[in-house]
Structures are given as structure tokens and as C-alpha cells.
Amino acid sequence: MPRFFTPAEVSAHNSEADLWLSFLGRVWDVTPLVDLHKGDALLLPIMEAAGRDISSWFDPKTQDVRRYVDPLTTCQMYYTPRGRFVHVPPTGPRSDWASEVAPTWWRDERYQVGLLTAKIRWIRVINTLTSQEQRLQVPLKCSSTPHPIHVPRNCSNTPHLYTGTPQLPKYPSPVHKYLLPGQVCSEETMAEILQRYLRFNSHARSYTWKHCGMILDMSQTLGENNVPDDDNELQHLRLDRDLFPPALLLYFNDDLTVS
């Protein structure tokens, strides 16, 4: 199965030594292309777009670079408003240009590393054994400073109301975590979400994952497990979706795995 990436994951690869792009729903690692053409001026548009989505460069129907009809020559030309880039032919005949480039980098599947998620889901993963809540990916849209707060053992999507100011512990404690929702791809199965969570708890496979009392099928996605996506309703109500993510509760099975 192909791996799905979020835009934030793609944007993390934004340097000459590690350059990813996304377009037309696919994610590409073009670092080898950059190494192959190092010093070439045609790399400039690609370098400027490092870590971003460049779907506007391509025609979804042809999967090729967009074209237009030149008003002077009435010939079809590649439309490259940011400048011609690697494998795009010049506008006229040139002796230093190889007329046949096959395949072009945007058709070469060797550069493709996965697919871009069509929808990001925000979730909270709560360990009922330690009352910890974890975020699965950064950066998050929340800009305020997070505070460690005890999480009640329930699956309500409603934010908890607190009286008073949360107190930070004098010394960091391993059981205190920042309460921030995390991003996952809507196409990911629960097993893939668990894989993301392993960085926080290497024994995550020793837990039963539930939502509102129902055991989740780890081979299915959030939607297939009937974990609701309330984004449209929240938008209609003009509520911030970041404050109402669904909660996944982890129950310890008492059969500790080897980390």
C-alpha cells in the first residue's frame, strides 16, 4: 500500500540536500534530480518551491506541464510563469538541447515516495493508564503555550472547562504531556496511526484502542471505524475544529511488548 503524507510532512523536506514536492495528489523526492543537475539554472524554480505543492504547474487531465498558445507564433508552449525548469524544452530550436527527454522527472515514478492526503484528521490519543494525551505530529495550528493538565477518562469531544489556572509542575514529570491534538491522514488505517504513536509509547501495541467504548479495528481507517469527522458541522457552527477533535482511548492489556 502507498504511504500517505500530510502537507506538513512534505514541507519539512525543503533544503537542497533533502527536497520534496507534491503535485496532483502525489509526493515526490527530487533530491536525486537536484544532485544530477547541480549548478543548473533550470533548478531555480524547483528549489524555490521546495517542500510545497506545485499542482498549479500541471494539467490534471494530461498529467503534464500546462501549455498555452503563443499569440505571436500560434504554437503551443509550456506555461512556466516562474521560469523554465529541468526537462522543459526551450521555446525555440537550440543546438545545446536534447530534443528527447524520457521520462521527464514529473513522470518518472522513481522519484515518487507516496501520496498526499486528501484530508487531514485531527485526533487526541489518551492513555487511560497514565492519563496522558499525546500529539502525533508537529507543527500544529495551536500557537498558545500548552499546559500539562489531567485528562478525564472519557471519550467526549467537548473541551473540558477548568476553574482556575493550570499549575505547571516544579520539575518535569514523565507522565505530564502537552495537551494538543495531532494530525493524521484520513486514508491511514489505525495500524498506521499506531505506528505514528510508537515514538511516544513503544509499547502501544499492548493497548486496546477504543472510541466511545467500541474497540477499533486496526486494519480500518478512522471513517471505517465510525470515528466521526465533524469538520463541516463545526465550520457551519463557526467553531474551531482544533478544540473538538475525536478522542481515541488506550486501555492497557497487561501484556507488555518488547520495545
NUTORFI-670793 format. One line per field, with one value per residue: x, y, z of N, C-alpha, C in turn; residue in one letter; residue number from 1. Coordinates in pm, whole numbers, plus 50000, padded with zeros to 5 digits. Last residue first. Example, Ala and Ser with C-alpha at 12.3 -4.5 7.8 and 13.67 -1.06 7.14 Angstrom:
<pts>
nX = [51285,51319]
nY = [49775,49431]
nZ = [50708,50780]
caX = [51367,51230]
caY = [49894,49550]
caZ = [50714,50780]
cX = [51290,51320]
cY = [50003,49670]
cZ = [50787,50780]
code = [s,a]
pos = [2,1]
</pts>
This chain:
<pts>
nX = [51014,50798,50487,50297,50010,49801,49663,49531,49360,49323,49091,49069,48843,48816,48854,48781,48959,49001,48776,48597,48280,48067,47893,48019,48245,48126,48039,48286,48419,48373,48391,48372,48456,48391,48592,48609,48736,48988,49031,49136,49284,49205,48898,48841,48573,48382,48385,48468,48708,49020,49273,49458,49815,50052,50140,50284,50534,50651,50514,50603,50645,50404,50228,50260,50151,49884,49829,49851,49637,49422,49517,49473,49322,49350,49646,49661,49776,49663,49601,49773,49890,50203,50229,50360,50511,50765,50783,50995,50920,50687,50418,50188,49843,49581,49374,49013,48834,48787,48615,48717,48551,48393,48403,48455,48538,48731,48899,49047,49378,49551,49779,50040,49979,50121,50083,49924,49886,49785,49848,50169,50436,50393,50186,50047,50025,49862,49788,49772,49682,49787,49583,49472,49603,49459,49494,49290,49316,49220,49300,49313,49267,49421,49775,49972,50168,50513,50740,50876,51095,51026,50844,50852,50718,50878,51108,51042,51214,51331,51367,51479,51648,51879,52029,52204,52082,51732,51421,51232,51177,51315,51143,51197,51395,51387,51201,51149,50948,50704,50536,50523,50368,50500,50307,50197,50199,50161,50350,50209,50069,50100,49885,50008,50012,50146,50304,50072,49838,49615,49442,49576,49868,50078,50130,49963,50090,50294,50342,50678,50943,51061,51043,51300,51389,51243,51347,51633,51722,51825,52088,52276,52392,52300,52156,52174,52072,51808,51737,51753,51536,51270,51021,50677,50341,50024,49822,49937,50241,50508,50855,51160,51495,51770,51963,51822,51514,51271,51077,50857,50646,50552,50429,50229,50061,50107,50107,50078,50216,50047,50084]
nY = [49655,49390,49450,49341,49300,49460,49627,49952,50140,50458,50633,50912,51171,51426,51777,52057,52256,52265,52375,52632,52709,52771,52582,52502,52387,52170,52031,51974,51819,51576,51260,50987,50669,50431,50299,50429,50663,50563,50240,49909,49742,49770,49860,49950,49893,50150,50360,50582,50388,50222,49983,49823,49786,49702,49872,50062,50070,50310,50604,50790,50648,50526,50674,50587,50334,50396,50470,50220,50092,50235,50368,50680,50871,51099,51129,51335,51552,51600,51839,51867,51896,51765,51549,51381,51170,51261,51605,51874,52043,52177,52179,52448,52461,52638,52856,52818,52558,52444,52230,52042,52019,51723,51465,51207,50978,50977,51035,51365,51456,51721,51910,52114,52356,52537,52860,52883,52790,52514,52373,52207,52062,51741,51472,51372,51437,51269,51255,51036,50868,50619,50461,50582,50794,50929,51123,51311,51435,51550,51462,51596,51463,51354,51329,51234,50935,50858,50900,50916,50879,50676,50761,51033,51255,51460,51421,51242,50933,51130,51379,51489,51695,51853,52154,52312,52425,52490,52638,52783,52754,52448,52195,52090,51973,52218,52516,52860,53058,53092,53033,52830,52641,52546,52622,52591,52882,53136,53327,53515,53386,53046,52874,52665,52406,52248,51931,51653,51524,51584,51673,51860,52014,52196,52395,52361,52182,52201,52247,52242,52175,52424,52619,52694,52467,52494,52730,52643,52461,52589,52638,52388,52302,51965,51758,51552,51666,51697,51430,51337,51495,51470,51285,51363,51266,51354,51530,51716,51729,51818,51759,51775,51749,51775,51952,52187,52158,52069,51882,51974,51963,51704,51730,51912,51770,51416,51116,50761,50498,50230,49880]
nZ = [52358,52384,52562,52834,52892,52983,52816,52867,52633,52497,52297,52098,52036,51783,51863,51910,51864,51595,51484,51624,51480,51314,51235,51004,51117,51240,51014,50894,51097,51217,51158,51395,51348,51219,51100,50862,50952,51026,50859,50969,51120,51378,51489,51827,52044,52192,52374,52223,52088,52165,52156,52398,52400,52309,52117,52255,52362,52307,52276,52095,51867,51814,51664,51406,51437,51475,51215,51099,51222,51129,50804,50634,50515,50664,50852,51147,51400,51739,52007,52316,52605,52689,52974,53245,53320,53373,53467,53554,53859,53927,53689,53649,53695,53533,53714,53742,53620,53289,53076,52792,52477,52371,52301,52542,52654,52962,53210,53197,53221,53377,53184,53095,52840,52559,52437,52112,51860,51676,51456,51477,51281,51447,51557,51769,52115,52386,52728,53007,53206,53226,53123,52905,52686,52405,52133,51925,51585,51271,50941,50619,50300,50110,50134,49864,49850,49770,49624,49302,49145,48979,48796,48606,48542,48617,48466,48160,48073,47810,47599,47298,47226,47415,47323,47188,46972,46966,46870,47149,47416,47555,47757,48081,48230,48484,48387,48317,48539,48637,48424,48194,47975,47663,47367,47039,46826,46739,46770,46929,47135,47209,47404,47672,47925,48219,48215,48259,48298,48154,48362,48523,48432,48663,48843,49056,49223,49404,49748,49894,49925,49705,49515,49459,49325,49090,48978,48955,48774,48558,48612,48771,49002,48959,48851,49039,49270,49189,49161,49425,49537,49498,49593,49587,49612,49459,49390,49218,49401,49616,49683,49871,49927,50077,50008,49983,50173,50277,50422,50552,50377,50413,50661,50602,50427,50504,50310,50285,50092,49925,50000]
caX = [51030,50940,50566,50396,50099,49883,49624,49645,49345,49407,49134,49094,48939,48771,48897,48685,48913,49113,48786,48733,48361,48173,47864,47887,48260,48192,47941,48185,48473,48273,48464,48313,48504,48284,48566,48554,48600,48902,49058,49046,49304,49332,48961,48870,48709,48390,48354,48333,48644,48874,49233,49338,49692,49999,50071,50147,50451,50699,50495,50569,50754,50510,50223,50297,50292,49960,49823,49945,49771,49457,49450,49555,49332,49220,49584,49682,49726,49761,49558,49749,49761,50126,50250,50294,50371,50746,50747,50926,51016,50816,50496,50297,49972,49657,49484,49148,48825,48866,48620,48687,48665,48375,48473,48381,48562,48608,48889,48948,49272,49497,49656,50005,49999,50042,50170,49937,50003,49771,49795,50025,50378,50413,50268,50112,50011,49977,49737,49848,49609,49867,49664,49391,49642,49465,49520,49356,49273,49278,49215,49383,49202,49313,49643,49935,50054,50384,50755,50754,51100,51135,50792,50942,50655,50742,51111,51064,51094,51233,51398,51402,51505,51841,51916,52252,52176,51865,51527,51274,51068,51315,51221,51105,51323,51451,51272,51165,51072,50814,50549,50611,50338,50483,50426,50175,50245,50044,50383,50292,49995,50172,49913,49927,50053,50042,50313,50191,49947,49727,49397,49528,49731,50044,50219,49926,49987,50309,50260,50543,50852,51094,50918,51213,51445,51221,51205,51589,51678,51688,51993,52197,52453,52353,52165,52211,52213,51887,51732,51847,51675,51350,51152,50798,50456,50139,49793,49832,50154,50382,50747,51036,51394,51651,52006,51886,51651,51275,51186,50978,50714,50621,50540,50333,50141,50037,50177,50018,50214,50125,50000]
caY = [49781,49425,49405,49435,49203,49386,49486,49861,50061,50339,50594,50768,51113,51300,51657,51948,52240,52224,52229,52593,52663,52868,52644,52562,52506,52271,52079,52052,51947,51681,51377,51094,50784,50519,50264,50293,50667,50626,50382,50002,49732,49831,49762,49990,49855,50050,50226,50577,50518,50233,50117,49814,49855,49632,49751,50096,49954,50196,50488,50836,50737,50448,50691,50725,50346,50338,50572,50324,50037,50251,50271,50588,50743,51032,51127,51209,51534,51569,51738,51923,51856,51878,51579,51502,51140,51181,51469,51797,51969,52241,52114,52371,52480,52515,52847,52847,52676,52441,52364,52050,52064,51859,51557,51325,50994,50967,50913,51270,51428,51585,51905,51978,52327,52430,52773,52918,52873,52582,52507,52212,52164,51884,51536,51277,51485,51293,51281,51120,50993,50729,50410,50580,50672,50937,50986,51307,51339,51588,51442,51579,51524,51441,51304,51344,51016,50833,50833,50920,50989,50650,50710,50926,51129,51458,51389,51367,51012,51029,51350,51382,51707,51720,52091,52253,52316,52520,52538,52771,52798,52592,52239,52168,51888,52097,52430,52723,53029,53107,53174,52829,52758,52515,52635,52553,52747,53047,53215,53558,53475,53173,52906,52776,52467,52324,52074,51716,51495,51527,51577,51735,51994,52082,52386,52465,52130,52272,52183,52295,52147,52312,52554,52793,52499,52377,52723,52752,52410,52538,52746,52425,52416,52067,51883,51525,51626,51815,51518,51286,51518,51505,51320,51328,51325,51265,51426,51627,51782,51746,51837,51707,51831,51694,51816,52132,52202,52193,51849,51958,52093,51738,51635,51950,51882,51543,51221,50894,50574,50354,50000]
caZ = [52285,52387,52447,52784,52826,53081,52816,52879,52755,52500,52431,52095,52129,51845,51792,51919,52002,51678,51485,51587,51593,51336,51365,50993,51034,51323,51111,50822,51049,51238,51113,51313,51425,51265,51240,50860,50899,51125,50880,50904,50975,51342,51400,51690,52006,52087,52422,52281,52070,52164,52113,52315,52441,52425,52070,52213,52395,52231,52362,52229,51911,51877,51809,51438,51403,51586,51319,51057,51240,51270,50891,50712,50445,50669,50721,51078,51264,51637,51911,52184,52554,52640,52833,53200,53293,53252,53505,53450,53777,53952,53793,53593,53755,53547,53618,53791,53704,53411,53134,52934,52557,52421,52211,52496,52510,52886,53132,53247,53124,53387,53261,53130,52981,52618,52514,52252,51882,51804,51433,51492,51366,51454,51453,51681,51979,52300,52593,52916,53181,53282,53234,53028,52757,52551,52178,52055,51687,51400,51058,50746,50418,50063,50189,49953,49808,49832,49754,49383,49239,49073,48923,48648,48502,48675,48609,48233,48101,47852,47739,47360,47193,47369,47391,47313,46946,47019,46846,47009,47327,47527,47640,47999,48135,48431,48481,48268,48468,48734,48467,48312,48056,47805,47450,47177,46861,46739,46682,46818,47042,47199,47264,47621,47799,48149,48243,48203,48393,48080,48261,48583,48385,48579,48729,48960,49133,49277,49645,49869,50036,49793,49554,49524,49456,49175,49015,49041,48904,48545,48640,48653,48935,49049,48775,48900,49267,49224,49044,49324,49578,49381,49647,49513,49680,49480,49488,49170,49295,49596,49625,49831,49861,50105,50038,49864,50152,50199,50330,50632,50393,50289,50645,50698,50375,50521,50382,50274,50216,49925,50000]
cX = [51145,50960,50713,50479,50210,49963,49703,49598,49454,49394,49210,49154,48947,48882,48842,48730,48821,49073,48899,48746,48496,48253,47967,47850,48127,48212,48001,48082,48368,48317,48364,48411,48465,48332,48459,48525,48534,48757,48967,49084,49216,49361,49088,48938,48730,48537,48365,48292,48501,48831,49080,49292,49578,49872,50013,50069,50305,50620,50532,50555,50729,50626,50338,50312,50343,50110,49899,49946,49877,49597,49492,49470,49408,49224,49453,49613,49757,49697,49665,49700,49732,49998,50164,50330,50295,50601,50722,50901,50940,50925,50632,50375,50077,49797,49559,49251,48963,48845,48691,48702,48626,48495,48465,48466,48487,48638,48751,48934,49173,49381,49607,49885,49964,50076,50089,50026,50023,49898,49780,49978,50226,50456,50280,50204,50094,49937,49854,49772,49690,49798,49737,49469,49569,49498,49546,49373,49349,49224,49291,49280,49282,49247,49540,49793,50026,50277,50623,50772,50979,51144,50902,50902,50737,50661,50971,51049,51132,51290,51292,51454,51419,51691,51885,52140,52222,51955,51662,51384,51103,51206,51217,51184,51215,51353,51318,51244,51080,50950,50662,50635,50419,50464,50395,50307,50214,50085,50266,50318,50077,50104,49978,49966,49960,50099,50208,50191,50080,49841,49513,49487,49682,49896,50170,50017,49949,50207,50265,50469,50709,50996,50941,51085,51355,51273,51174,51440,51614,51635,51848,52094,52377,52425,52221,52234,52262,52036,51817,51851,51775,51495,51245,50922,50584,50255,49907,49813,50059,50306,50621,50940,51277,51530,51889,51926,51709,51415,51204,51100,50841,50703,50620,50454,50253,50122,50086,50095,50156,50115,50088]
cY = [49772,49549,49443,49374,49280,49274,49400,49716,49954,50271,50463,50730,50962,51241,51532,51822,52121,52199,52179,52441,52616,52837,52750,52636,52579,52400,52189,52112,52034,51817,51492,51204,50908,50624,50353,50242,50531,50627,50437,50146,49829,49823,49826,49876,49886,50023,50115,50434,50505,50376,50123,49956,49821,49697,49669,49973,49976,50069,50363,50720,50790,50535,50620,50743,50487,50353,50524,50439,50140,50196,50298,50492,50638,50894,51048,51219,51394,51545,51715,51813,51926,51830,51698,51529,51263,51153,51389,51654,51889,52176,52182,52305,52390,52544,52717,52827,52700,52569,52355,52193,52077,51901,51701,51410,51114,50992,50902,51150,51329,51568,51762,51976,52182,52409,52666,52819,52910,52661,52586,52356,52157,51933,51684,51342,51392,51359,51322,51139,51090,50865,50523,50528,50671,50801,50993,51160,51363,51494,51483,51562,51493,51515,51403,51320,51124,50925,50805,50838,50991,50760,50675,50878,51007,51336,51382,51338,51144,50943,51254,51356,51600,51718,51955,52183,52246,52399,52585,52667,52785,52627,52391,52224,51960,52014,52303,52641,52883,53081,53197,52972,52750,52643,52588,52556,52720,52901,53121,53445,53520,53263,53044,52799,52583,52389,52148,51865,51553,51480,51507,51629,51861,52077,52286,52463,52232,52221,52267,52215,52191,52297,52439,52731,52597,52405,52606,52746,52517,52477,52699,52531,52463,52176,51998,51652,51607,51782,51642,51371,51461,51538,51344,51372,51271,51341,51330,51506,51672,51811,51753,51809,51746,51771,51722,51986,52136,52247,51965,51928,52082,51866,51666,51858,51924,51654,51342,50993,50712,50425,50125]
cZ = [52187,52302,52466,52672,52754,53016,52914,52892,52759,52635,52426,52230,52110,51930,51859,51845,52020,51822,51573,51597,51542,51462,51403,51121,51020,51246,51199,50918,50981,51183,51114,51277,51345,51365,51303,51000,50899,51079,50989,50937,50898,51193,51345,51614,51858,52052,52319,52317,52118,52134,52100,52284,52345,52479,52185,52165,52353,52259,52283,52327,52051,51926,51881,51590,51433,51562,51442,51157,51202,51297,51035,50795,50526,50604,50728,50943,51215,51503,51805,52093,52423,52573,52795,53056,53248,53221,53379,53496,53673,53870,53807,53706,53690,53600,53639,53682,53763,53488,53267,52982,52704,52502,52259,52405,52455,52740,53067,53155,53184,53290,53266,53223,53007,52765,52583,52325,52028,51834,51563,51477,51369,51317,51482,51579,51890,52170,52507,52786,53096,53269,53304,53148,52890,52609,52327,52092,51817,51506,51183,50857,50542,50180,50135,50003,49911,49776,49822,49511,49333,49179,49023,48788,48547,48629,48669,48382,48167,47964,47789,47501,47260,47349,47331,47391,47073,47000,46900,46994,47179,47427,47622,47881,48056,48350,48412,48368,48426,48669,48567,48360,48186,47883,47592,47252,47008,46762,46658,46718,46921,47097,47258,47475,47764,48022,48160,48242,48345,48171,48192,48480,48441,48544,48625,48837,49026,49175,49518,49762,50014,49908,49652,49576,49531,49315,49109,49076,48990,48674,48631,48691,48813,48970,48859,48820,49123,49218,49068,49197,49477,49418,49528,49589,49615,49544,49516,49261,49249,49482,49624,49770,49813,50053,50063,49886,50027,50177,50231,50546,50475,50308,50520,50687,50470,50460,50396,50361,50189,50058,50000]
code = [s,v,t,l,d,d,n,f,y,l,l,l,a,p,p,f,l,d,r,d,l,r,l,h,q,l,e,n,d,d,d,p,v,n,n,e,g,l,t,q,s,m,d,l,i,m,g,c,h,k,w,t,y,s,r,a,h,s,n,f,r,l,y,r,q,l,i,e,a,m,t,e,e,s,c,v,q,g,p,l,l,y,k,h,v,p,s,p,y,k,p,l,q,p,t,g,t,y,l,h,p,t,n,s,c,n,r,p,v,h,i,p,h,p,t,s,s,c,k,l,p,v,q,l,r,q,e,q,s,t,l,t,n,i,v,r,i,w,r,i,k,a,t,l,l,g,v,q,y,r,e,d,r,w,w,t,p,a,v,e,s,a,w,d,s,r,p,g,t,p,p,v,h,v,f,r,g,r,p,t,y,y,m,q,c,t,t,l,p,d,v,y,r,r,v,d,q,t,k,p,d,f,w,s,s,i,d,r,g,a,a,e,m,i,p,l,l,l,a,d,g,k,h,l,d,v,l,p,t,v,d,w,v,r,g,l,f,s,l,w,l,d,a,e,s,n,h,a,s,v,e,a,p,t,f,f,r,p,m]
pos = [259,258,257,256,255,254,253,252,251,250,249,248,247,246,245,244,243,242,241,240,239,238,237,236,235,234,233,232,231,230,229,228,227,226,225,224,223,222,221,220,219,218,217,216,215,214,213,212,211,210,209,208,207,206,205,204,203,202,201,200,199,198,197,196,195,194,193,192,191,190,189,188,187,186,185,184,183,182,181,180,179,178,177,176,175,174,173,172,171,170,169,168,167,166,165,164,163,162,161,160,159,158,157,156,155,154,153,152,151,150,149,148,147,146,145,144,143,142,141,140,139,138,137,136,135,134,133,132,131,130,129,128,127,126,125,124,123,122,121,120,119,118,117,116,115,114,113,112,111,110,109,108,107,106,105,104,103,102,101,100,99,98,97,96,95,94,93,92,91,90,89,88,87,86,85,84,83,82,81,80,79,78,77,76,75,74,73,72,71,70,69,68,67,66,65,64,63,62,61,60,59,58,57,56,55,54,53,52,51,50,49,48,47,46,45,44,43,42,41,40,39,38,37,36,35,34,33,32,31,30,29,28,27,26,25,24,23,22,21,20,19,18,17,16,15,14,13,12,11,10,9,8,7,6,5,4,3,2,1]
</pts>
